[in-house]
């Protein structure tokens, strides 16, 4: 999962970024509202963690801009403890959930994963294509009932594809998913990761297909387990 964390307290933002990374959640960080709005305009994220009291552009104004662009990315608003008015105003402006400060990291993680599942229309925690299964809570893959261990970028790539089974995901969206905002990944490198995954998935009943001009799609195939 790749999220955007918009928080002006640099130390808190850095701590959350490192803690979430240990949980398998990649967090890009912006420390003011205008930078956050620009990042959301230029990049795709699975969710947003949004503080309200931001410099240059208030969090509520950022949220309104986001929804006016018809961007449906899930937004979790951080509010000061006991500030009911902020919570109500945030929800009315288009927030999907809120979390009062101070908060426990475990609760933030759980809420983010729940928002991500809801945005995908998932009715349960396991996504499956053929005998390939992905537990969206533990972020673990299994193939034919056995754990499938993958290098980080291959894991993130397969996670992005299994979230939209049978539907194409563009190369640009996948490149953004695999990189933080200050990294660069070429389409040639992406093809290398896809090639490696194709070999790993042989016999799983799931395969990655290339759709020219559209990207890649993970689909079920008539390929019984070996």
DRENFI-172733 format. One line per 4 residues: number of its first residue (from 0); for each residue x, y, z of N, C-alpha, C, O. Coordinates in Angstrom, 1 decimal. Example, Ala and Ser with C-alpha at 12.3 -4.5 7.8 and 13.67 -1.06 7.14 Angstrom:
2
0> 13.2:-5.7:7.8:12.3:-4.5:7.8:13.2:-3.3:7.8:14.2:-3.3:8.5 ~ 12.8:-2.2:7.1:13.7:-1.1:7.1:12.9:0.0:7.9:13.4:1.1:8.0
This chain:
226
0> 0.8:-1.2:0.0:0.0:0.0:0.0:0.9:1.2:0.0:1.9:1.3:0.7 ~ 0.5:2.2:-0.8:1.2:3.5:-0.9:0.3:4.6:-0.5:-0.8:4.8:-1.1 ~ 0.7:5.4:0.6:-0.2:6.4:1.0:0.6:7.8:1.0:1.8:7.8:0.8 ~ -0.2:8.9:1.1:0.4:10.2:1.2:0.1:10.7:2.6:-1.1:10.8:3.0
4> 1.1:11.0:3.3:1.0:11.6:4.7:1.2:13.1:4.6:2.3:13.5:4.3 ~ 0.2:13.9:4.9:0.3:15.3:4.9:0.3:15.8:6.3:-0.8:15.9:6.9 ~ 1.5:16.1:6.9:1.6:16.5:8.3:2.7:17.5:8.4:3.8:17.2:7.9 ~ 2.5:18.6:9.0:3.5:19.7:9.1:4.5:19.5:10.3:5.5:20.2:10.3
8> 4.2:18.6:11.2:5.1:18.3:12.3:6.2:17.3:11.7:5.9:16.1:11.6 ~ 7.3:17.9:11.3:8.3:17.1:10.6:8.8:15.8:11.4:8.9:14.8:10.8 ~ 9.0:16.0:12.7:9.4:14.8:13.5:8.4:13.7:13.5:8.7:12.6:13.4 ~ 7.1:14.1:13.7:6.0:13.2:13.7:5.9:12.5:12.4:5.7:11.3:12.3
12> 6.0:13.3:11.3:5.9:12.7:10.0:7.0:11.7:9.7:6.7:10.6:9.2 ~ 8.2:12.0:10.1:9.3:11.1:9.9:9.1:9.8:10.7:9.4:8.8:10.2 ~ 8.7:10.0:11.9:8.5:8.8:12.8:7.4:7.9:12.2:7.6:6.7:12.2 ~ 6.3:8.5:11.8:5.2:7.7:11.2:5.7:7.0:9.9:5.3:5.9:9.6
16> 6.4:7.8:9.1:6.9:7.2:7.8:7.8:5.9:8.1:7.6:4.9:7.4 ~ 8.6:6.0:9.0:9.5:4.9:9.3:8.7:3.7:9.9:9.0:2.6:9.6 ~ 7.8:4.0:10.8:7.0:3.0:11.5:6.1:2.3:10.5:5.9:1.1:10.5 ~ 5.5:3.1:9.6:4.6:2.5:8.6:5.4:1.6:7.6:4.9:0.6:7.2
20> 6.6:2.0:7.3:7.4:1.3:6.4:7.7:-0.1:6.9:7.7:-1.1:6.2 ~ 7.9:-0.2:8.2:8.1:-1.5:8.9:6.9:-2.4:8.8:7.0:-3.6:9.0 ~ 5.7:-1.8:8.6:4.5:-2.6:8.5:4.1:-2.8:7.0:3.0:-3.4:6.7 ~ 5.0:-2.4:6.1:4.7:-2.7:4.7:3.9:-1.6:4.0:3.4:-1.8:2.9
24> 3.8:-0.4:4.6:3.0:0.7:4.1:4.0:1.8:3.7:4.7:2.4:4.6 ~ 4.1:2.1:2.4:5.0:3.1:1.9:4.3:4.5:2.1:3.2:4.7:1.5 ~ 4.9:5.4:2.8:4.3:6.7:3.0:5.2:7.8:2.4:6.3:8.0:2.8 ~ 4.6:8.5:1.4:5.3:9.7:0.9:4.8:10.9:1.8:3.7:10.9:2.3
28> 5.7:11.8:2.1:5.4:12.9:3.1:5.4:14.3:2.4:6.3:14.6:1.7 ~ 4.4:15.0:2.8:4.3:16.5:2.4:4.1:17.2:3.7:3.3:16.8:4.6 ~ 4.7:18.4:3.9:4.6:19.1:5.2:3.8:20.4:5.1:3.7:21.1:6.0 ~ 3.2:20.6:3.9:2.2:21.7:3.8:1.1:21.4:2.8:1.2:20.5:2.0
32> 0.0:22.2:2.9:-1.1:21.8:2.1:-1.0:21.9:0.6:-1.4:21.1:-0.1 ~ -0.3:23.0:0.2:-0.1:23.1:-1.3:0.8:22.0:-1.9:0.5:21.5:-2.9 ~ 1.8:21.6:-1.1:2.6:20.5:-1.6:1.8:19.2:-1.6:2.0:18.4:-2.6 ~ 1.0:19.0:-0.6:0.1:17.8:-0.6:-0.9:17.8:-1.8:-1.1:16.8:-2.4
36> -1.5:19.0:-2.1:-2.4:19.1:-3.2:-1.7:18.8:-4.5:-2.3:18.1:-5.4 ~ -0.5:19.3:-4.7:0.3:19.0:-5.9:0.6:17.5:-6.0:0.5:17.0:-7.1 ~ 1.0:16.9:-4.9:1.3:15.5:-5.0:0.1:14.6:-5.3:0.2:13.7:-6.1 ~ -1.0:15.0:-4.8:-2.3:14.3:-5.1:-2.7:14.5:-6.6:-3.3:13.6:-7.2
40> -2.4:15.6:-7.1:-2.7:15.9:-8.5:-1.8:15.1:-9.4:-2.3:14.7:-10.5 ~ -0.6:14.9:-9.0:0.4:14.3:-10.0:0.6:12.8:-9.8:1.1:12.1:-10.7 ~ 0.2:12.2:-8.6:0.5:10.8:-8.3:-0.7:10.1:-7.8:-1.7:10.7:-7.3 ~ -0.7:8.8:-7.9:-1.8:7.9:-7.4:-1.4:7.3:-6.1:-0.3:6.8:-5.9
44> -2.3:7.4:-5.1:-2.1:6.8:-3.8:-3.3:5.9:-3.4:-4.4:6.1:-3.9 ~ -3.0:5.0:-2.5:-4.1:4.1:-2.0:-4.9:4.8:-0.9:-6.1:4.4:-0.7 ~ -4.3:5.7:-0.2:-5.0:6.4:0.8:-4.2:7.7:1.2:-3.0:7.8:0.9 ~ -4.9:8.6:1.9:-4.2:9.8:2.4:-4.5:10.0:3.9:-5.6:9.8:4.4
48> -3.4:10.3:4.6:-3.5:10.7:6.0:-3.3:12.2:6.1:-2.3:12.7:5.7 ~ -4.4:13.0:6.5:-4.4:14.4:6.3:-4.6:15.1:7.7:-5.6:14.9:8.4 ~ -3.5:15.9:8.1:-3.7:16.8:9.2:-4.5:18.0:8.7:-4.4:18.3:7.5 ~ -5.2:18.7:9.6:-6.0:19.8:9.2:-5.2:21.2:9.3:-5.3:22.0:8.4
52> -4.5:21.4:10.4:-3.8:22.6:10.6:-2.5:22.7:9.8:-1.4:22.6:10.4 ~ -2.6:22.9:8.5:-1.5:22.9:7.7:-1.1:24.3:7.2:-2.0:25.1:7.0 ~ 0.2:24.6:7.0:0.6:25.9:6.4:0.3:25.9:4.9:0.2:24.8:4.3 ~ 0.1:27.1:4.4:-0.1:27.4:3.0:-1.5:27.0:2.5:-2.0:27.7:1.6
56> -2.0:25.9:2.9:-3.4:25.5:2.5:-4.0:24.6:3.6:-3.4:23.5:3.9 ~ -5.1:25.1:4.2:-5.7:24.3:5.3:-6.1:22.9:4.8:-6.5:22.8:3.6 ~ -6.1:21.9:5.7:-6.4:20.6:5.3:-7.9:20.5:4.7:-8.1:19.7:3.8 ~ -8.8:21.2:5.3:-10.2:21.2:4.8:-10.3:21.7:3.4:-11.0:21.2:2.5
60> -9.5:22.8:3.1:-9.5:23.3:1.7:-8.9:22.4:0.7:-9.3:22.2:-0.4 ~ -7.8:21.7:1.2:-7.2:20.7:0.3:-8.2:19.6:0.0:-8.3:19.1:-1.1 ~ -8.9:19.1:1.1:-9.9:18.1:0.9:-11.0:18.5:-0.1:-11.4:17.7:-0.9 ~ -11.4:19.7:0.0:-12.5:20.2:-0.9:-12.0:20.2:-2.3:-12.7:19.8:-3.2
64> -10.7:20.6:-2.5:-10.2:20.6:-3.9:-10.1:19.2:-4.4:-10.4:19.0:-5.6 ~ -9.7:18.3:-3.6:-9.6:16.9:-4.0:-10.9:16.3:-4.5:-11.0:15.7:-5.5 ~ -11.9:16.6:-3.7:-13.3:16.0:-4.1:-13.9:16.8:-5.2:-14.6:16.2:-6.0 ~ -13.5:18.1:-5.4:-14.0:18.8:-6.6:-13.4:18.2:-7.9:-14.0:18.3:-8.9
68> -12.2:17.7:-7.8:-11.6:17.0:-8.9:-12.1:15.6:-9.1:-11.7:14.9:-10.0 ~ -13.1:15.2:-8.3:-13.7:13.9:-8.3:-12.7:12.8:-8.1:-12.8:11.7:-8.6 ~ -11.7:13.1:-7.3:-10.7:12.1:-6.8:-11.3:11.4:-5.6:-11.5:12.0:-4.6 ~ -11.5:10.1:-5.7:-12.1:9.3:-4.6:-11.2:8.6:-3.7:-11.6:7.8:-2.9
72> -9.9:9.0:-3.7:-8.9:8.3:-2.9:-9.4:8.5:-1.4:-9.8:9.5:-1.0 ~ -9.3:7.4:-0.6:-9.8:7.4:0.8:-8.9:8.4:1.6:-7.7:8.4:1.5 ~ -9.5:9.2:2.4:-8.8:10.2:3.2:-9.2:10.0:4.7:-10.3:10.0:5.1 ~ -8.1:9.8:5.5:-8.2:9.7:6.9:-7.7:11.0:7.5:-6.5:11.4:7.4
76> -8.6:11.7:8.2:-8.3:13.0:8.8:-7.8:12.9:10.2:-8.4:12.2:11.0 ~ -6.7:13.5:10.5:-6.1:13.6:11.9:-6.7:14.8:12.6:-6.6:15.9:12.0 ~ -7.3:14.7:13.7:-7.9:15.8:14.4:-7.3:15.9:15.9:-6.8:14.9:16.4 ~ -7.4:17.1:16.4:-7.0:17.2:17.8:-8.0:16.5:18.7:-9.2:16.5:18.4
80> -7.6:15.8:19.8:-8.5:15.1:20.6:-9.6:15.9:21.2:-9.3:17.0:21.7 ~ -10.8:15.5:21.0:-12.0:16.2:21.6:-12.6:17.2:20.6:-13.6:17.8:20.9 ~ -11.9:17.5:19.5:-12.4:18.5:18.6:-13.5:17.9:17.7:-13.2:17.6:16.5 ~ -14.7:17.8:18.2:-15.8:17.2:17.5:-16.1:18.0:16.2:-16.5:17.5:15.2
84> -16.1:19.4:16.3:-16.4:20.2:15.2:-15.5:19.9:14.0:-15.9:19.9:12.9 ~ -14.2:19.7:14.3:-13.2:19.4:13.2:-13.6:18.1:12.5:-13.5:17.9:11.3 ~ -14.0:17.1:13.3:-14.4:15.8:12.8:-15.6:15.9:11.9:-15.6:15.4:10.7 ~ -16.6:16.6:12.3:-17.8:16.8:11.6:-17.5:17.6:10.3:-18.0:17.2:9.2
88> -16.8:18.6:10.4:-16.5:19.4:9.2:-15.7:18.6:8.2:-15.9:18.7:7.0 ~ -14.7:17.8:8.7:-13.9:17.0:7.8:-14.7:16.0:7.1:-14.6:15.8:5.9 ~ -15.6:15.3:7.8:-16.5:14.3:7.2:-17.4:14.9:6.1:-17.7:14.4:5.1 ~ -17.9:16.1:6.4:-18.8:16.8:5.5:-18.1:17.3:4.3:-18.7:17.4:3.2
92> -16.7:17.5:4.4:-15.9:18.0:3.3:-15.5:16.8:2.4:-14.9:17.0:1.3 ~ -15.7:15.6:2.8:-15.4:14.4:2.0:-14.4:13.4:2.6:-14.0:12.5:1.9 ~ -14.1:13.6:3.9:-13.2:12.6:4.5:-13.9:11.3:4.7:-15.2:11.3:4.8 ~ -13.2:10.2:4.7:-13.8:8.9:4.9:-13.7:8.4:6.3:-14.5:7.5:6.7
96> -12.8:8.9:7.1:-12.6:8.5:8.5:-11.8:9.6:9.2:-11.2:10.4:8.5 ~ -11.7:9.5:10.5:-10.9:10.4:11.3:-10.3:9.7:12.4:-10.7:8.6:12.8 ~ -9.2:10.2:12.9:-8.5:9.7:14.0:-7.9:10.8:14.9:-7.1:11.6:14.4 ~ -8.4:10.9:16.2:-7.9:11.9:17.0:-6.5:11.7:17.5:-6.1:10.6:17.8
100> -5.8:12.8:17.7:-4.4:12.7:18.2:-4.5:12.8:19.8:-5.4:13.5:20.3 ~ -3.7:12.2:20.5:-2.7:11.2:20.1:-3.3:9.9:19.7:-4.4:9.6:20.2 ~ -2.7:9.1:18.9:-3.3:7.8:18.5:-2.2:6.7:18.5:-1.0:7.0:18.5 ~ -2.7:5.5:18.5:-1.8:4.3:18.5:-1.5:3.9:17.0:-2.4:4.0:16.2
104> -0.2:3.6:16.8:0.2:3.2:15.4:-0.7:2.0:14.9:-1.1:2.0:13.7 ~ -1.0:1.1:15.8:-1.8:-0.1:15.4:-3.2:0.3:14.9:-3.7:-0.3:13.9 ~ -3.8:1.3:15.5:-5.1:1.8:15.1:-5.0:2.5:13.7:-5.9:2.3:12.9 ~ -4.0:3.3:13.6:-3.8:3.9:12.3:-3.6:2.9:11.2:-4.2:3.0:10.1
108> -2.8:1.9:11.4:-2.6:0.8:10.4:-3.9:0.1:10.1:-4.3:-0.1:8.9 ~ -4.7:-0.2:11.1:-5.9:-1.0:10.9:-6.9:-0.1:10.1:-7.6:-0.6:9.2 ~ -7.0:1.2:10.4:-7.9:2.0:9.7:-7.5:2.2:8.3:-8.4:2.3:7.4 ~ -6.2:2.4:8.0:-5.8:2.5:6.7:-6.1:1.3:5.8:-6.5:1.4:4.7
112> -5.8:0.1:6.4:-6.1:-1.1:5.6:-7.6:-1.3:5.4:-8.0:-1.8:4.4 ~ -8.4:-0.9:6.4:-9.8:-1.0:6.2:-10.3:-0.1:5.1:-11.2:-0.5:4.3 ~ -9.8:1.1:5.1:-10.2:2.1:4.0:-9.7:1.6:2.7:-10.5:1.7:1.7 ~ -8.5:1.0:2.6:-8.1:0.4:1.3:-8.9:-0.7:0.8:-9.3:-0.7:-0.3
116> -9.3:-1.6:1.7:-10.2:-2.7:1.3:-11.5:-2.2:0.9:-12.1:-2.6:-0.1 ~ -12.1:-1.2:1.6:-13.4:-0.6:1.2:-13.3:0.0:-0.1:-14.2:-0.1:-0.9 ~ -12.2:0.7:-0.4:-12.1:1.4:-1.7:-12.0:0.4:-2.9:-12.4:0.7:-4.0 ~ -11.5:-0.8:-2.6:-11.4:-1.8:-3.6:-12.7:-2.6:-3.8:-12.8:-3.4:-4.7
120> -13.6:-2.3:-2.9:-14.9:-3.1:-2.9:-14.8:-4.5:-2.3:-15.6:-5.3:-2.6 ~ -13.7:-4.7:-1.5:-13.5:-6.0:-1.0:-14.5:-6.3:0.1:-14.6:-5.5:1.0 ~ -15.1:-7.4:0.1:-16.1:-7.8:1.1:-15.4:-8.7:2.2:-16.0:-9.0:3.2 ~ -14.2:-9.2:1.9:-13.5:-10.0:2.8:-12.0:-9.7:2.7:-11.6:-9.0:1.7
124> -11.2:-10.2:3.6:-9.8:-9.8:3.6:-8.9:-10.6:2.6:-7.8:-10.2:2.4 ~ -9.4:-11.6:2.0:-8.6:-12.4:1.0:-9.0:-12.2:-0.4:-10.2:-12.3:-0.7 ~ -8.1:-11.8:-1.2:-8.3:-11.7:-2.7:-7.7:-12.9:-3.4:-6.6:-13.3:-3.0 ~ -8.3:-13.5:-4.3:-7.8:-14.7:-4.9:-8.0:-14.7:-6.4:-9.1:-14.3:-6.9
128> -7.0:-15.2:-7.1:-7.0:-15.4:-8.6:-6.4:-16.8:-8.8:-5.2:-17.0:-8.5 ~ -7.2:-17.7:-9.3:-6.6:-19.1:-9.4:-6.4:-19.6:-8.0:-7.2:-19.5:-7.1 ~ -5.2:-20.2:-7.9:-4.8:-20.6:-6.5:-3.9:-19.6:-5.8:-3.4:-19.9:-4.7 ~ -3.7:-18.5:-6.4:-3.0:-17.4:-5.8:-3.9:-16.6:-4.9:-4.9:-16.1:-5.4
132> -3.5:-16.4:-3.6:-4.4:-15.7:-2.7:-3.5:-14.7:-2.0:-2.3:-14.9:-1.7 ~ -4.2:-13.5:-1.7:-3.5:-12.5:-1.0:-4.4:-12.0:0.2:-5.5:-11.7:0.0 ~ -3.8:-12.1:1.4:-4.4:-11.7:2.6:-4.2:-10.2:2.8:-3.1:-9.8:3.1 ~ -5.2:-9.4:2.7:-5.0:-7.9:2.7:-4.8:-7.4:4.1:-4.4:-6.3:4.2
136> -5.0:-8.2:5.1:-4.7:-7.8:6.5:-3.2:-8.0:6.8:-2.5:-7.2:7.3 ~ -2.7:-9.2:6.5:-1.3:-9.6:6.8:-0.4:-9.2:5.7:0.8:-9.2:5.8 ~ -1.0:-8.9:4.5:-0.2:-8.6:3.3:0.7:-9.8:2.9:1.8:-9.6:2.5 ~ 0.2:-11.0:3.0:0.9:-12.2:2.6:0.3:-12.9:1.5:-0.9:-13.0:1.4
140> 1.1:-13.4:0.6:0.6:-14.2:-0.6:0.8:-15.7:-0.3:1.7:-16.1:0.5 ~ -0.1:-16.4:-0.9:0.0:-17.9:-0.8:-0.4:-18.4:-2.2:-1.2:-17.8:-2.9 ~ 0.3:-19.5:-2.6:0.0:-20.1:-3.9:-0.2:-21.6:-3.6:0.7:-22.3:-3.2 ~ -1.4:-22.0:-4.0:-1.8:-23.4:-3.7:-1.7:-23.8:-2.2:-1.5:-24.9:-1.9
144> -2.0:-22.8:-1.4:-2.0:-23.0:0.1:-0.7:-22.9:0.7:-0.6:-23.0:2.0 ~ 0.4:-22.6:0.0:1.7:-22.5:0.5:2.1:-21.0:0.4:1.8:-20.3:-0.5 ~ 2.9:-20.6:1.4:3.3:-19.2:1.5:4.2:-18.9:0.2:5.0:-19.7:-0.1 ~ 3.9:-17.7:-0.4:4.7:-17.3:-1.5:5.5:-16.1:-1.1:4.9:-15.0:-1.0
148> 6.8:-16.3:-0.9:7.7:-15.2:-0.5:8.2:-14.5:-1.7:8.7:-15.1:-2.6 ~ 8.1:-13.1:-1.7:8.6:-12.3:-2.9:9.5:-11.2:-2.4:9.3:-10.7:-1.3 ~ 10.4:-10.8:-3.3:11.2:-9.6:-3.0:10.2:-8.4:-2.9:9.2:-8.4:-3.5 ~ 10.6:-7.3:-2.2:9.7:-6.2:-2.0:9.0:-5.6:-3.2:7.8:-5.4:-3.2
152> 9.8:-5.3:-4.3:9.1:-4.7:-5.4:8.2:-5.7:-6.2:7.2:-5.3:-6.7 ~ 8.6:-6.9:-6.2:7.7:-7.9:-6.9:6.5:-8.1:-6.1:5.4:-8.2:-6.6 ~ 6.6:-8.1:-4.7:5.4:-8.2:-3.8:4.5:-7.0:-4.1:3.3:-7.2:-4.2 ~ 5.0:-5.8:-4.1:4.2:-4.6:-4.3:3.5:-4.6:-5.7:2.4:-4.2:-5.8
156> 4.3:-5.1:-6.7:3.7:-5.1:-8.0:2.5:-6.1:-8.1:1.5:-5.8:-8.7 ~ 2.7:-7.3:-7.5:1.7:-8.3:-7.5:0.5:-7.8:-6.7:-0.7:-8.1:-7.0 ~ 0.7:-7.1:-5.6:-0.3:-6.6:-4.8:-1.2:-5.6:-5.6:-2.4:-5.6:-5.5 ~ -0.5:-4.8:-6.3:-1.2:-3.8:-7.2:-2.1:-4.4:-8.2:-3.2:-4.0:-8.5
160> -1.6:-5.5:-8.8:-2.4:-6.2:-9.8:-3.5:-7.0:-9.3:-4.6:-7.1:-9.9 ~ -3.3:-7.7:-8.1:-4.4:-8.6:-7.6:-5.5:-7.7:-7.0:-6.6:-8.2:-6.8 ~ -5.2:-6.5:-6.7:-6.3:-5.6:-6.2:-7.3:-5.3:-7.3:-8.4:-4.8:-7.0 ~ -6.9:-5.5:-8.6:-7.8:-5.2:-9.7:-7.8:-6.4:-10.7:-7.5:-6.3:-11.8
164> -8.2:-7.6:-10.2:-8.2:-8.8:-11.1:-9.0:-8.6:-12.3:-10.2:-8.2:-12.3 ~ -8.5:-9.0:-13.4:-9.2:-8.9:-14.7:-9.3:-7.6:-15.3:-9.9:-7.4:-16.3 ~ -8.6:-6.6:-14.6:-8.7:-5.2:-15.1:-7.3:-4.7:-15.4:-6.4:-5.0:-14.6 ~ -7.0:-4.0:-16.5:-5.7:-3.5:-16.7:-5.2:-2.4:-15.8:-6.0:-1.5:-15.4
168> -4.0:-2.5:-15.4:-3.3:-1.4:-14.6:-2.2:-0.8:-15.4:-1.4:-1.6:-15.9 ~ -2.2:0.5:-15.6:-1.3:1.1:-16.5:0.2:1.0:-16.0:0.4:0.9:-14.8 ~ 1.1:1.0:-16.9:2.5:1.0:-16.5:2.9:2.1:-15.6:3.6:2.0:-14.6 ~ 2.3:3.3:-15.9:2.7:4.5:-15.1:2.2:4.4:-13.7:2.8:4.7:-12.8
172> 0.9:3.8:-13.6:0.4:3.6:-12.2:1.2:2.6:-11.4:1.4:2.8:-10.2 ~ 1.7:1.6:-12.1:2.6:0.6:-11.4:3.9:1.2:-11.0:4.5:0.9:-10.0 ~ 4.5:2.0:-11.9:5.8:2.6:-11.6:5.6:3.5:-10.4:6.5:3.5:-9.5 ~ 4.5:4.3:-10.4:4.3:5.2:-9.2:4.1:4.4:-7.9:4.5:4.8:-6.9
176> 3.5:3.2:-8.1:3.2:2.4:-6.9:4.5:1.8:-6.3:4.7:1.6:-5.1 ~ 5.5:1.5:-7.2:6.7:0.9:-6.8:7.8:1.8:-6.3:8.8:1.4:-5.7 ~ 7.6:3.1:-6.5:8.6:4.1:-6.2:8.0:5.2:-5.3:6.8:5.5:-5.4 ~ 8.8:5.7:-4.4:8.5:6.9:-3.7:8.7:8.1:-4.7:9.2:8.0:-5.7
180> 8.2:9.3:-4.2:8.2:10.5:-5.1:9.6:10.9:-5.6:9.7:11.6:-6.6 ~ 10.6:10.5:-4.8:12.0:11.0:-5.2:12.8:9.9:-5.8:14.0:10.0:-6.0 ~ 12.1:8.8:-6.3:12.8:7.7:-7.0:12.4:7.6:-8.4:11.3:8.2:-8.8 ~ 13.2:7.0:-9.2:12.9:6.8:-10.6:12.9:5.3:-11.0:13.9:4.6:-10.6
184> 11.9:4.8:-11.7:11.9:3.4:-12.1:11.5:3.4:-13.6:10.5:4.0:-13.9 ~ 12.4:2.9:-14.4:12.0:2.9:-15.9:11.0:1.8:-16.2:10.8:0.9:-15.4 ~ 10.4:2.0:-17.3:9.4:1.0:-17.8:10.2:-0.3:-18.1:9.6:-1.4:-18.0 ~ 11.4:-0.2:-18.6:12.2:-1.5:-18.8:12.4:-2.2:-17.5:12.3:-3.5:-17.5
188> 12.7:-1.5:-16.4:12.9:-2.2:-15.1:11.6:-2.9:-14.7:11.6:-4.0:-14.2 ~ 10.5:-2.2:-14.9:9.2:-2.7:-14.6:8.9:-4.0:-15.4:8.4:-5.0:-14.8 ~ 9.3:-4.1:-16.6:9.1:-5.3:-17.4:9.9:-6.4:-16.8:9.5:-7.6:-16.9 ~ 11.1:-6.1:-16.3:11.9:-7.2:-15.7:11.2:-7.8:-14.5:11.2:-9.0:-14.3
192> 10.6:-6.9:-13.6:9.8:-7.5:-12.5:8.6:-8.3:-12.9:8.3:-9.3:-12.3 ~ 8.0:-7.8:-14.0:6.8:-8.6:-14.5:7.3:-9.9:-15.0:6.6:-10.9:-14.7 ~ 8.4:-10.0:-15.7:8.9:-11.2:-16.2:9.2:-12.2:-15.1:8.9:-13.4:-15.2 ~ 9.8:-11.7:-14.0:10.1:-12.6:-12.9:8.8:-13.1:-12.2:8.8:-14.3:-11.9
196> 7.8:-12.3:-12.1:6.6:-12.7:-11.5:5.9:-13.7:-12.4:5.3:-14.7:-11.9 ~ 5.9:-13.6:-13.7:5.3:-14.5:-14.6:5.9:-15.9:-14.3:5.1:-16.9:-14.3 ~ 7.2:-16.0:-14.2:7.8:-17.3:-13.9:7.3:-17.9:-12.6:7.1:-19.1:-12.4 ~ 7.2:-17.0:-11.6:6.8:-17.5:-10.2:5.4:-18.0:-10.2:5.0:-18.8:-9.4
200> 4.6:-17.4:-11.1:3.1:-17.8:-11.0:2.8:-19.0:-11.9:1.6:-19.3:-12.0 ~ 3.7:-19.5:-12.6:3.4:-20.7:-13.4:2.8:-21.8:-12.6:3.4:-22.2:-11.6 ~ 1.7:-22.4:-13.1:1.0:-23.4:-12.4:0.1:-23.0:-11.3:-0.5:-23.8:-10.6 ~ -0.1:-21.7:-11.1:-1.0:-21.1:-10.1:-2.4:-20.9:-10.5:-3.3:-20.7:-9.7
204> -2.6:-21.0:-11.8:-4.0:-20.6:-12.3:-4.1:-19.1:-12.5:-5.2:-18.7:-12.7 ~ -3.1:-18.4:-12.3:-3.1:-16.9:-12.5:-1.9:-16.5:-13.4:-0.9:-17.1:-13.3 ~ -2.1:-15.5:-14.2:-1.1:-15.1:-15.1:-1.2:-13.6:-15.4:-2.3:-13.0:-15.3 ~ -0.1:-13.0:-15.7:0.0:-11.6:-16.0:0.1:-11.4:-17.5:1.0:-12.0:-18.1
208> -0.9:-10.7:-18.1:-0.9:-10.5:-19.5:-0.6:-9.0:-19.8:-1.0:-8.1:-19.0 ~ 0.0:-8.8:-20.9:0.2:-7.4:-21.4:-0.9:-7.0:-22.4:-1.2:-7.7:-23.3 ~ -1.5:-5.9:-22.1:-2.5:-5.3:-23.0:-1.9:-4.0:-23.6:-1.7:-3.0:-22.9 ~ -1.5:-4.1:-24.9:-0.8:-3.0:-25.5:-1.6:-1.7:-25.4:-2.8:-1.6:-25.7
212> -0.9:-0.7:-24.9:-1.4:0.6:-24.7:-2.2:0.8:-23.4:-2.6:1.9:-23.1 ~ -2.5:-0.3:-22.7:-3.3:-0.3:-21.5:-2.5:-0.6:-20.2:-2.7:-0.1:-19.1 ~ -1.5:-1.5:-20.4:-0.7:-2.0:-19.2:-0.7:-3.5:-19.0:-0.7:-4.2:-20.0 ~ -0.8:-3.9:-17.8:-0.8:-5.3:-17.4:-2.1:-5.7:-16.7:-2.7:-4.8:-16.0
216> -2.5:-6.9:-16.8:-3.7:-7.4:-16.1:-3.4:-8.8:-15.6:-2.8:-9.6:-16.2 ~ -3.8:-9.0:-14.3:-3.7:-10.3:-13.7:-5.1:-11.0:-13.8:-6.1:-10.5:-13.4 ~ -5.0:-12.2:-14.4:-6.3:-12.9:-14.7:-6.1:-14.4:-14.5:-5.0:-14.9:-14.4 ~ -7.3:-15.0:-14.2:-7.3:-16.5:-14.1:-7.1:-17.1:-15.4:-7.6:-16.7:-16.4
220> -6.4:-18.2:-15.4:-6.1:-19.0:-16.7:-6.3:-20.4:-16.4:-6.3:-20.9:-15.3 ~ -6.5:-21.2:-17.5:-6.7:-22.6:-17.4:-5.3:-23.3:-17.3:-4.8:-23.8:-18.2 ~ -4.8:-23.1:-16.1:-3.4:-23.6:-15.8:-3.3:-24.3:-14.5:-3.0:-23.7:-13.5 ~ -3.7:-25.6:-14.5:-3.7:-26.3:-13.2:-2.4:-26.3:-12.5:-1.4:-26.4:-13.1
224> -2.5:-26.3:-11.1:-1.2:-26.3:-10.3:-0.3:-27.5:-10.7:-0.8:-28.6:-10.9 ~ 1.0:-27.2:-10.7:1.9:-28.3:-11.0:2.0:-29.3:-9.9:2.8:-30.2:-9.9
